[in-house]
Amino acid sequence: MHPRPSPIAASLYTLRDMDVDVIIMHGPHGCCFRTGRLLESDGVRVLTTSMAENDFILGAGEKLENTLIKAYDMFNPKLMGVVGTCASMIIGEDLKEAISNADLDCTVIPVESHGGFGEGDNTEGAIMVLDSAVECGVIPSDEAERQIKMLKKATEIEKTRGMAQGEYIKPNFGDNKEEVAKKLVSAIKEGKKVAFVLNAKKETSYLFADIVNFDYADVNGDNEPIVVANLDENIGLTRIRNHAKNIKNQLESTNVNVDCITGGLDEYPETGKIAAEYLKDKDLDMIVVFGVPHAFPVEDFDAETIAITDGPRLVEPLRKLGYDNVVAELDAHSKTLGTNEIVYSDFGSMIRSVIDWNK
């Protein structure tokens, strides 16, 4: 009932992950405006055909052809994407025909997405990109199949444990960050067994990794927490692998050791369960899960639990799953686009502040 991410936005992000140079949105200039603007920070040029009322009646194939040619002349791209919108897809615009007529000396991936495609799940837009990228020879079919499997599992998790359960969920900004940080720092200081679980999605990992990015010796050098993370640098597209590699290197440079790698940054629907399997016999007093905490089976553990999410509408579902405390980080996507370094998170900063106060 409440607004959810659009398949169109998912198409845009997935094309970004394939390192396209330019994306053309075939629709009105305001469609997915915020997503398009954000992706500019990641080095992708996002253009629109600016369809208007007459185009909804008469069609805008020529407009798309002209925009394709102009984009090629402006940016000389090697790889482009054309993304449909509700307006262009409802009237049956033929993206492939326009691409063929433009006859550009580069690869162009057509994505016939719109806001109501299939069940309206945002992951449908990403799946459409993957299927089209295989047809264009951009990625191998086995990689597409692996990612599609993950995307379908992500949808299942959102519908059963997240904010796509069909009911209205009021936004909630979670518990007081200072009080939760004090509880966490005290647990480490008192010698309790604490585990950190980074189960993050793609580039948002740059923000969530900041939560473990502190010197444990400043709290209790004899009680180093267990760190579990989905930072496998050998899984996924090149961009995603580089994110994992960057974060691992930066954590190691600050003497943060990752005890268990659960999988890749696009495997968050599965890596929560892998983390749980690794931790089940560790006799833990506290578990801190951040990124996509609803993919972690918190109900299987008899320990104090903290979840850190980037979705205000996920706070209540996480509490219902059994988390004792839930903290909300805001604007994770906008803070992490265009970066290759760990960025400060509100909760990570609060942890470090609490540590400084206790010195």
C-alpha positions in Angstrom: 0.0 0.0 0.0 2.9 2.4 0.6 5.2 3.6 -2.2 7.9 1.1 -3.2 10.9 1.3 -5.5 10.0 1.1 -9.2 11.2 -1.4 -11.8 12.3 1.5 -13.8 14.7 2.7 -11.0 16.0 -0.9 -10.7 16.7 -1.0 -14.4 18.7 2.2 -14.1 20.8 0.9 -11.2 21.5 -2.4 -12.9 22.7 -0.7 -16.1 24.9 1.4 -13.9 26.4 -1.8 -12.5 27.2 -2.9 -16.0 29.3 0.3 -16.4 27.2 1.8 -19.2 28.3 5.3 -20.2 24.9 6.8 -21.0 21.3 5.9 -20.2 18.4 7.3 -22.2 15.0 7.2 -20.5 12.3 7.1 -23.1 9.5 9.1 -21.3 8.6 12.4 -19.7 11.5 14.4 -18.4 10.3 14.0 -14.7 10.2 10.2 -14.7 12.5 8.7 -12.1 14.1 12.2 -11.8 15.8 11.6 -8.4 17.4 8.2 -9.5 18.6 9.7 -12.7 20.2 12.7 -10.9 21.8 10.4 -8.3 23.4 8.2 -11.0 25.1 11.2 -12.5 27.3 11.1 -9.3 28.4 7.6 -10.3 29.6 8.8 -13.7 26.6 7.7 -15.8 25.1 10.3 -18.1 21.3 10.1 -17.8 19.2 11.7 -20.6 15.5 11.7 -21.4 13.5 12.0 -24.6 11.1 14.3 -22.7 7.9 12.8 -24.1 4.9 15.2 -23.9 1.2 15.0 -24.5 1.3 14.8 -28.3 3.9 12.0 -28.1 1.5 9.9 -25.9 -1.0 10.0 -28.9 1.3 10.1 -31.9 4.3 8.2 -30.7 7.9 9.3 -30.1 10.1 6.9 -32.0 11.8 9.6 -34.0 12.4 11.5 -30.8 14.2 8.5 -29.4 16.3 8.1 -32.5 17.4 11.7 -32.4 18.2 11.5 -28.7 20.3 8.4 -29.3 22.3 10.1 -32.1 22.8 13.3 -30.1 23.9 11.3 -27.0 26.4 9.4 -29.1 27.8 12.6 -30.6 28.0 14.3 -27.2 29.6 11.5 -25.2 31.1 9.0 -27.6 30.0 6.0 -25.5 31.0 2.4 -25.9 27.9 1.1 -24.0 24.5 2.7 -23.7 21.1 1.7 -22.3 17.6 2.8 -23.3 15.0 2.4 -20.5 11.3 2.4 -21.2 8.9 4.2 -18.8 5.2 3.8 -18.1 4.4 6.4 -20.8 6.4 4.9 -23.7 5.6 1.2 -22.9 1.9 1.7 -22.5 1.6 3.1 -26.0 3.9 0.3 -27.4 7.0 2.2 -28.4 9.6 0.0 -30.1 12.9 0.6 -28.5 14.8 -1.9 -30.6 13.5 -0.4 -33.9 14.7 3.1 -32.8 18.1 1.7 -31.8 18.4 -0.1 -35.2 17.4 3.1 -37.1 20.0 5.2 -35.1 22.7 2.7 -36.3 25.3 3.8 -33.7 28.8 2.4 -33.5 28.4 1.1 -30.0 26.3 -1.4 -28.0 22.9 -0.3 -26.8 20.9 -2.3 -24.3 17.1 -1.9 -24.7 15.0 -2.3 -21.5 11.3 -2.3 -21.9 10.5 -1.6 -18.3 7.6 0.3 -16.7 6.3 0.8 -13.3 3.7 -1.9 -13.3 5.7 -4.6 -15.1 4.8 -8.1 -13.8 3.8 -7.8 -10.2 5.3 -4.3 -10.0 8.3 -5.6 -8.0 11.4 -3.4 -8.5 13.5 -6.5 -9.1 11.6 -7.1 -12.3 13.3 -4.1 -13.8 16.7 -5.5 -12.9 15.8 -8.9 -14.4 14.8 -7.3 -17.7 18.2 -5.6 -17.9 20.0 -8.9 -17.3 18.0 -10.7 -20.0 18.6 -7.9 -22.5 22.3 -7.7 -21.6 22.7 -11.4 -22.4 21.0 -10.9 -25.8 23.4 -8.0 -26.5 26.5 -10.1 -25.5 27.4 -7.8 -22.6 27.3 -10.5 -19.9 27.3 -14.3 -20.1 24.1 -16.2 -19.5 25.3 -18.1 -16.4 26.1 -14.7 -14.6 22.6 -13.5 -15.5 21.0 -16.7 -14.2 22.9 -16.3 -10.9 21.8 -12.7 -10.5 18.2 -13.4 -11.4 18.1 -16.2 -8.8 19.3 -13.7 -6.2 16.8 -11.0 -7.3 13.9 -13.5 -7.0 15.1 -14.4 -3.5 15.4 -10.7 -2.6 11.7 -10.2 -3.7 10.6 -13.2 -1.5 12.4 -11.8 1.5 10.9 -8.4 1.1 7.4 -9.9 0.7 7.7 -12.2 3.7 10.1 -10.3 6.1 10.4 -6.8 4.8 8.4 -3.8 3.7 6.6 -5.4 0.7 4.2 -7.5 2.8 1.1 -5.7 1.4 0.1 -3.7 4.4 0.8 0.0 5.1 3.9 0.5 7.3 4.4 3.9 8.8 7.9 5.3 8.5 9.9 5.0 11.8 13.4 6.3 12.5 14.2 3.7 15.1 15.8 3.7 18.5 18.0 6.4 19.9 21.4 5.9 18.3 23.4 7.1 21.3 21.6 4.7 23.7 22.1 1.8 21.4 25.8 2.7 20.8 26.4 2.9 24.5 24.8 -0.6 24.9 27.1 -2.0 22.2 30.3 -0.4 23.5 29.5 -1.6 27.0 29.0 -5.2 25.9 32.5 -5.2 24.3 34.0 -3.5 27.3 32.5 -5.9 29.7 33.9 -8.9 27.8 30.7 -10.1 26.3 30.8 -12.1 23.0 29.7 -9.8 20.2 29.3 -10.5 16.5 29.0 -8.0 13.7 27.2 -9.2 10.5 27.7 -7.0 7.4 25.0 -8.2 5.1 24.9 -5.2 2.7 23.6 -4.5 -0.8 26.1 -3.4 -3.4 27.4 0.2 -2.9 25.5 0.8 0.3 28.2 -1.4 1.9 30.5 1.6 1.9 28.2 3.2 4.6 27.4 0.1 6.6 31.0 -1.1 6.7 31.7 2.1 8.8 29.9 0.5 11.7 32.7 -1.9 12.3 35.5 0.6 11.4 36.8 1.4 14.8 39.8 0.3 16.9 38.6 -2.4 19.3 41.7 -1.9 21.4 40.2 1.4 22.5 37.3 -0.5 24.1 38.7 -3.9 25.2 41.8 -5.2 23.5 41.2 -8.6 24.9 37.7 -8.9 23.5 37.7 -8.5 19.7 34.3 -9.0 18.2 33.6 -11.6 15.4 33.1 -9.9 12.0 31.2 -11.7 9.3 30.7 -10.0 5.9 29.4 -10.6 2.4 32.6 -9.2 0.8 33.7 -11.9 -1.7 35.6 -10.0 -4.3 35.4 -12.9 -6.8 31.6 -12.8 -7.3 29.5 -10.5 -9.4 30.1 -7.8 -12.0 33.4 -5.9 -12.0 31.9 -2.8 -10.3 30.5 -5.0 -7.5 33.7 -6.9 -7.0 35.7 -3.7 -6.7 33.3 -2.5 -4.0 34.1 -5.6 -2.0 37.8 -5.4 -2.6 37.9 -1.7 -1.6 36.1 -2.3 1.7 38.1 -5.3 2.6 41.4 -3.4 2.0 40.2 -0.4 4.0 39.0 -2.5 7.0 42.3 -4.3 7.0 44.2 -1.0 7.0 42.5 -0.1 10.3 43.2 -3.6 11.7 39.6 -4.9 11.4 39.7 -8.6 10.5 36.9 -10.3 8.7 36.5 -13.8 10.2 34.1 -15.2 7.7 33.3 -14.2 4.1 29.7 -15.2 3.4 29.4 -14.4 -0.3 29.2 -11.4 -2.7 27.6 -8.0 -2.3 24.8 -9.0 -4.7 24.1 -12.2 -2.7 22.6 -10.5 0.3 19.4 -12.6 0.1 21.4 -15.7 0.8 24.4 -14.5 2.8 22.3 -13.7 5.9 21.6 -17.4 6.4 25.3 -18.3 5.7 26.3 -15.9 8.4 23.8 -17.4 10.8 25.2 -20.9 10.1 28.7 -19.7 10.9 27.6 -18.0 14.2 25.2 -20.6 15.5 27.7 -22.4 17.8 29.6 -19.3 19.0 27.6 -18.8 22.2 27.1 -15.1 21.5 25.8 -12.4 23.9 25.1 -9.8 21.2 24.6 -9.8 17.4 24.7 -6.6 15.4 23.3 -7.0 11.8 23.5 -4.2 9.3 22.6 -3.6 5.7 19.7 -6.0 4.9 19.1 -7.3 8.5 15.7 -8.9 7.6 17.6 -11.5 5.5 19.3 -12.7 8.7 17.3 -15.3 10.7 17.4 -13.4 14.0 14.7 -15.6 15.5 17.1 -18.5 15.6 19.4 -16.8 18.2 19.1 -16.4 22.0 21.1 -13.2 22.2 20.6 -9.5 22.4 20.2 -8.2 18.9 20.6 -4.9 17.1 19.6 -4.2 13.5 20.8 -1.2 11.4 18.7 -0.6 8.3 18.5 2.1 5.6 14.7 1.9 5.4 12.5 3.8 7.9 9.6 1.5 6.8 11.7 -1.5 7.8 12.0 -0.6 11.4 8.7 -2.1 12.5 9.1 -5.3 10.4 12.5 -5.8 12.0 11.1 -5.4 15.5 8.4 -8.0 14.6 11.1 -10.4 13.5 12.6 -10.2 17.0 15.4 -7.5 17.0 15.7 -5.9 20.4 16.9 -2.6 18.9 16.6 -1.1 15.5 18.5 1.8 14.1 17.7 3.6 10.9 20.4 5.1 8.6 19.1 7.7 6.1 20.1 8.3 2.5 22.4 5.3 2.1 22.3 5.4 -1.7 22.9 9.1 -2.1 25.8 9.0 0.4 27.5 6.1 -1.3 27.1 6.9 -5.0 30.3 7.8 -6.7 32.6 6.7 -3.9 35.2 4.0 -3.6 35.9 4.5 0.1 34.0 3.8 3.3 31.8 6.8 4.2 30.8 7.9 7.7 27.5 6.5 9.0 25.5 8.1 11.7 25.6 5.0 13.9 29.3 4.4 13.2 30.1 8.0 14.2 28.0 7.6 17.4 30.0 4.4 18.3 33.3 6.2 18.0 31.9 9.2 20.0 30.9 6.9 22.8 34.3 5.3 22.8 36.0 8.7 23.0 33.7 9.7 25.9 34.8 6.6 27.8 38.5 7.2 27.4 
